[in-house]
Amino acid sequence: MPHKHPSLARHVERHFTASEVVRDIVIGMSDGLTVPFALAAGLAGAVQAAGAGLRIIVIAGLAEIAAGSTAMGLGGYLAARGDAEHYDQERIREEREVIEIPQAEEAEVAEVLESYGLTHEEAMPVVKALAQRPQAWVDFMMRFELGLEEPDPKRAVRSAATIAASYMAGGLIPLAPYMLMHTAWSAFLVSIAVTLIALTVFGGIKGHFTGAGPIRSASQTLVIGALAATVAYLLARFIS
């Protein structure tokens, strides 16, 4: 058995690709933290100016979370279904083309291989080998010509549930102080503190998983959430 060089034995490839579940959580949590936070801040400004109670903030906040999570979940479902339908349509087209116009498809395979640095002579044996394996040929064209991966058939339902649950979880964070405290102003201050901390932590985690960098992502998420809440609060105060 050949002996591996020590440096080669220790080398481990580490590439991170955010999973679809992580992306769904990021989508749901981002809007879930930001939109209800801005809504509650705006309502707090109006309530404070009008001298009303906290009940309207809680009711409106819960209604927004319900509506927002439903809309986001359905959006995720339709997007995933659209991806699956697009993949199926393109695969049917490729399956038809390898039968009806095999020469053109062989030329496309050769072009793909040559784009990776192979010469025409080096590419042709691979082209001929794929031509003898129709399903592998179609798989190759889907991935390397069209850049499409076969979607998980359960992706649509799972995506909808993940996005909706993440939105609800994120939305309850800024709303919780208004549900637990007795004055709008105190709840408003606590909501700001809790939500800004949550936005910072979530932004850092998101940056870690997406590769954007924890500090940069945390800063961007914090600024966006704070700006949205500030605009909503000032607008409500001005109108009231």
BASE-676896 format. One record per residue (C-alpha): residue number from 1; residue in three letters; x, y, z. Coordinates in Angstrom, 3 decimals, decimal comma. Layout:
# residues N
ATOM  num  residu        c1        c2        c3
ATOM  NUM     ala         X         Y         Z
...
# end
This chain:
# residues 240
ATOM  num  residu        c1        c2        c3
ATOM    1     met     0,000     0,000     0,000
ATOM    2     pro     1,514     3,362    -0,977
ATOM    3     his     2,453     5,650     1,892
ATOM    4     lys     0,739     9,035     1,851
ATOM    5     his     2,773    12,126     2,501
ATOM    6     pro     2,027    13,440     6,054
ATOM    7     ser     0,982    16,856     4,769
ATOM    8     leu    -1,497    15,243     2,377
ATOM    9     ala    -2,919    13,035     5,108
ATOM   10     arg    -3,615    16,045     7,314
ATOM   11     his    -5,233    18,104     4,554
ATOM   12     val    -8,999    18,307     4,821
ATOM   13     glu   -11,132    20,272     2,389
ATOM   14     arg   -13,531    22,581     4,227
ATOM   15     his   -16,150    24,209     2,062
ATOM   16     phe   -19,373    25,513     3,520
ATOM   17     thr   -22,581    25,642     1,548
ATOM   18     ala   -25,616    26,974     3,395
ATOM   19     ser   -28,318    24,331     3,403
ATOM   20     glu   -31,788    25,071     2,142
ATOM   21     val   -33,130    24,855     5,706
ATOM   22     val   -30,629    27,454     6,910
ATOM   23     arg   -31,594    29,759     4,039
ATOM   24     asp   -35,283    29,359     4,920
ATOM   25     ile   -34,588    30,181     8,563
ATOM   26     val   -32,623    33,257     7,525
ATOM   27     ile   -35,466    34,436     5,262
ATOM   28     gly   -38,157    33,922     7,891
ATOM   29     met   -36,218    35,219    10,875
ATOM   30     ser   -34,946    38,324     9,078
ATOM   31     asp   -38,436    39,575     8,261
ATOM   32     gly   -39,885    38,185    11,485
ATOM   33     leu   -37,552    40,280    13,605
ATOM   34     thr   -37,706    43,422    11,497
ATOM   35     val   -41,334    43,861    10,386
ATOM   36     pro   -43,142    43,230    13,706
ATOM   37     phe   -40,457    45,284    15,469
ATOM   38     ala   -41,121    48,250    13,194
ATOM   39     leu   -44,893    47,771    13,472
ATOM   40     ala   -44,820    47,592    17,266
ATOM   41     ala   -42,544    50,641    17,436
ATOM   42     gly   -44,879    52,605    15,189
ATOM   43     leu   -47,933    51,576    17,194
ATOM   44     ala   -46,113    52,440    20,419
ATOM   45     gly   -45,563    55,933    19,085
ATOM   46     ala   -49,236    56,281    18,208
ATOM   47     val   -50,402    54,754    21,495
ATOM   48     gln   -48,125    56,992    23,497
ATOM   49     ala   -49,395    60,056    21,682
ATOM   50     ala   -53,021    59,047    21,949
ATOM   51     gly   -52,786    57,823    25,533
ATOM   52     ala   -54,267    54,434    24,609
ATOM   53     gly   -53,450    51,047    26,133
ATOM   54     leu   -51,181    48,190    25,153
ATOM   55     arg   -53,988    45,942    23,946
ATOM   56     ile   -54,032    47,407    20,440
ATOM   57     ile   -50,280    46,885    20,052
ATOM   58     val   -50,490    43,240    21,081
ATOM   59     ile   -53,524    42,501    18,905
ATOM   60     ala   -52,083    44,263    15,867
ATOM   61     gly   -48,697    42,651    16,421
ATOM   62     leu   -50,139    39,142    16,661
ATOM   63     ala   -52,281    39,771    13,591
ATOM   64     glu   -49,220    40,910    11,652
ATOM   65     ile   -47,232    37,869    12,751
ATOM   66     ala   -50,063    35,561    11,677
ATOM   67     ala   -50,491    37,291     8,338
ATOM   68     gly   -46,772    37,689     7,725
ATOM   69     ser   -45,874    34,097     8,569
ATOM   70     thr   -48,687    32,825     6,346
ATOM   71     ala   -47,661    35,039     3,439
ATOM   72     met   -43,971    34,209     3,820
ATOM   73     gly   -44,689    30,495     4,150
ATOM   74     leu   -46,873    30,465     1,047
ATOM   75     gly   -44,237    32,460    -0,797
ATOM   76     gly   -41,601    29,886     0,134
ATOM   77     tyr   -43,908    27,061    -0,941
ATOM   78     leu   -44,658    28,629    -4,315
ATOM   79     ala   -40,988    29,431    -4,911
ATOM   80     ala   -39,941    25,848    -4,177
ATOM   81     arg   -42,751    24,469    -6,332
ATOM   82     gly   -41,716    26,808    -9,116
ATOM   83     asp   -38,133    25,549    -8,910
ATOM   84     ala   -39,328    21,930    -9,073
ATOM   85     glu   -41,600    22,594   -12,044
ATOM   86     his   -38,838    24,458   -13,870
ATOM   87     tyr   -36,436    21,551   -13,278
ATOM   88     asp   -38,984    19,017   -14,543
ATOM   89     gln   -39,714    21,033   -17,687
ATOM   90     glu   -36,037    21,481   -18,497
ATOM   91     arg   -35,315    17,798   -17,915
ATOM   92     ile   -38,132    16,765   -20,262
ATOM   93     arg   -36,711    19,101   -22,891
ATOM   94     glu   -33,183    17,687   -22,482
ATOM   95     glu   -34,460    14,096   -22,640
ATOM   96     arg   -36,222    14,919   -25,888
ATOM   97     glu   -33,201    16,678   -27,380
ATOM   98     val   -30,719    13,846   -26,728
ATOM   99     ile   -33,044    11,644   -28,792
ATOM  100     glu   -34,048    14,095   -31,526
ATOM  101     ile   -30,812    16,081   -31,996
ATOM  102     pro   -28,000    13,989   -30,471
ATOM  103     gln   -25,279    15,611   -32,586
ATOM  104     ala   -26,135    19,065   -31,296
ATOM  105     glu   -26,228    17,794   -27,702
ATOM  106     glu   -22,857    16,077   -28,155
ATOM  107     ala   -21,426    19,365   -29,381
ATOM  108     glu   -22,803    21,103   -26,292
ATOM  109     val   -21,187    18,495   -24,017
ATOM  110     ala   -17,875    19,040   -25,809
ATOM  111     glu   -18,203    22,808   -25,329
ATOM  112     val   -18,823    22,369   -21,612
ATOM  113     leu   -15,797    20,115   -21,199
ATOM  114     glu   -13,611    22,415   -23,252
ATOM  115     ser   -14,661    25,323   -21,052
ATOM  116     tyr   -12,908    23,453   -18,218
ATOM  117     gly    -9,667    23,354   -20,197
ATOM  118     leu    -9,923    20,028   -22,012
ATOM  119     thr    -8,931    19,906   -25,652
ATOM  120     his   -11,438    18,723   -28,238
ATOM  121     glu    -9,558    15,425   -28,559
ATOM  122     glu    -9,611    14,885   -24,784
ATOM  123     ala   -13,308    15,746   -24,553
ATOM  124     met   -14,554    13,437   -27,309
ATOM  125     pro   -14,112    10,110   -25,436
ATOM  126     val   -16,175    11,531   -22,577
ATOM  127     val   -18,789    12,761   -25,042
ATOM  128     lys   -19,052     9,340   -26,673
ATOM  129     ala   -19,220     7,586   -23,287
ATOM  130     leu   -22,072     9,839   -22,129
ATOM  131     ala   -23,888     9,276   -25,422
ATOM  132     gln   -24,075     5,581   -24,505
ATOM  133     arg   -25,721     6,425   -21,169
ATOM  134     pro   -28,827     8,581   -21,852
ATOM  135     gln   -29,774     9,217   -18,210
ATOM  136     ala   -26,225    10,167   -17,237
ATOM  137     trp   -26,088    12,338   -20,358
ATOM  138     val   -29,227    14,199   -19,314
ATOM  139     asp   -27,917    14,501   -15,741
ATOM  140     phe   -24,713    16,030   -17,098
ATOM  141     met   -26,578    18,534   -19,242
ATOM  142     met   -28,874    19,542   -16,384
ATOM  143     arg   -26,029    20,189   -14,007
ATOM  144     phe   -23,239    21,536   -16,194
ATOM  145     glu   -25,086    23,177   -19,086
ATOM  146     leu   -28,121    24,537   -17,232
ATOM  147     gly   -26,713    24,683   -13,700
ATOM  148     leu   -29,781    22,945   -12,233
ATOM  149     glu   -29,807    20,454    -9,355
ATOM  150     glu   -32,723    18,086    -8,872
ATOM  151     pro   -34,875    19,546    -6,067
ATOM  152     asp   -36,057    17,534    -3,095
ATOM  153     pro   -39,730    16,582    -3,683
ATOM  154     lys   -40,511    17,475    -0,049
ATOM  155     arg   -38,769    20,817    -0,328
ATOM  156     ala   -41,896    22,955    -0,888
ATOM  157     val   -43,768    21,884     2,254
ATOM  158     arg   -40,636    21,911     4,402
ATOM  159     ser   -39,660    25,342     3,126
ATOM  160     ala   -43,114    26,779     3,855
ATOM  161     ala   -43,144    25,381     7,392
ATOM  162     thr   -39,592    26,512     8,173
ATOM  163     ile   -40,078    30,051     6,903
ATOM  164     ala   -43,438    30,446     8,670
ATOM  165     ala   -42,113    29,086    11,986
ATOM  166     ser   -38,984    31,258    11,786
ATOM  167     tyr   -41,099    34,330    11,075
ATOM  168     met   -43,325    33,646    14,093
ATOM  169     ala   -40,338    33,001    16,355
ATOM  170     gly   -38,663    36,206    15,226
ATOM  171     gly   -41,859    38,249    15,473
ATOM  172     leu   -42,602    37,238    19,053
ATOM  173     ile   -39,278    38,647    20,278
ATOM  174     pro   -40,095    42,361    19,795
ATOM  175     leu   -43,736    41,796    20,712
ATOM  176     ala   -43,146    39,907    23,977
ATOM  177     pro   -42,426    43,024    26,123
ATOM  178     tyr   -45,775    44,534    25,117
ATOM  179     met   -47,465    41,291    26,216
ATOM  180     leu   -45,681    41,137    29,581
ATOM  181     met   -45,414    44,763    30,724
ATOM  182     his   -47,972    47,336    31,813
ATOM  183     thr   -46,949    50,585    30,127
ATOM  184     ala   -46,319    51,252    26,461
ATOM  185     trp   -43,193    53,316    27,055
ATOM  186     ser   -41,499    50,723    29,291
ATOM  187     ala   -42,423    47,942    26,893
ATOM  188     phe   -41,149    50,029    23,991
ATOM  189     leu   -37,736    50,518    25,627
ATOM  190     val   -37,410    46,863    26,567
ATOM  191     ser   -38,548    45,807    23,083
ATOM  192     ile   -35,852    47,983    21,536
ATOM  193     ala   -33,126    46,517    23,755
ATOM  194     val   -34,224    42,899    23,327
ATOM  195     thr   -34,753    43,183    19,585
ATOM  196     leu   -31,475    44,957    18,892
ATOM  197     ile   -29,651    42,228    20,801
ATOM  198     ala   -31,570    39,568    18,865
ATOM  199     leu   -30,830    41,303    15,547
ATOM  200     thr   -27,125    41,476    16,386
ATOM  201     val   -26,927    37,830    17,446
ATOM  202     phe   -29,007    36,642    14,492
ATOM  203     gly   -27,007    38,752    12,060
ATOM  204     gly   -23,772    37,257    13,362
ATOM  205     ile   -25,106    33,709    13,068
ATOM  206     lys   -26,436    34,440     9,584
ATOM  207     gly   -23,053    35,812     8,529
ATOM  208     his   -21,328    32,698     9,821
ATOM  209     phe   -23,589    30,360     7,861
ATOM  210     thr   -23,762    32,399     4,671
ATOM  211     gly   -20,065    33,273     4,561
ATOM  212     ala   -20,669    37,038     4,648
ATOM  213     gly   -18,754    37,434     7,920
ATOM  214     pro   -20,376    37,605    11,388
ATOM  215     ile   -19,405    41,200    12,192
ATOM  216     arg   -20,438    42,638     8,841
ATOM  217     ser   -23,698    40,695     8,749
ATOM  218     ala   -24,545    41,605    12,366
ATOM  219     ser   -23,928    45,296    11,661
ATOM  220     gln   -26,070    45,289     8,520
ATOM  221     thr   -28,929    43,428    10,202
ATOM  222     leu   -28,824    45,744    13,211
ATOM  223     val   -28,829    48,914    11,106
ATOM  224     ile   -31,710    47,759     8,891
ATOM  225     gly   -33,878    46,769    11,859
ATOM  226     ala   -33,112    49,957    13,787
ATOM  227     leu   -33,840    52,179    10,784
ATOM  228     ala   -37,145    50,447    10,059
ATOM  229     ala   -38,307    50,822    13,660
ATOM  230     thr   -37,145    54,452    13,894
ATOM  231     val   -38,977    55,466    10,722
ATOM  232     ala   -42,159    53,701    11,829
ATOM  233     tyr   -42,051    55,266    15,295
ATOM  234     leu   -41,388    58,818    14,074
ATOM  235     leu   -44,029    58,558    11,369
ATOM  236     ala   -46,633    57,351    13,861
ATOM  237     arg   -45,740    60,141    16,289
ATOM  238     phe   -45,956    62,728    13,509
ATOM  239     ile   -49,328    61,509    12,268
ATOM  240     ser   -50,735    61,177    15,784
# end
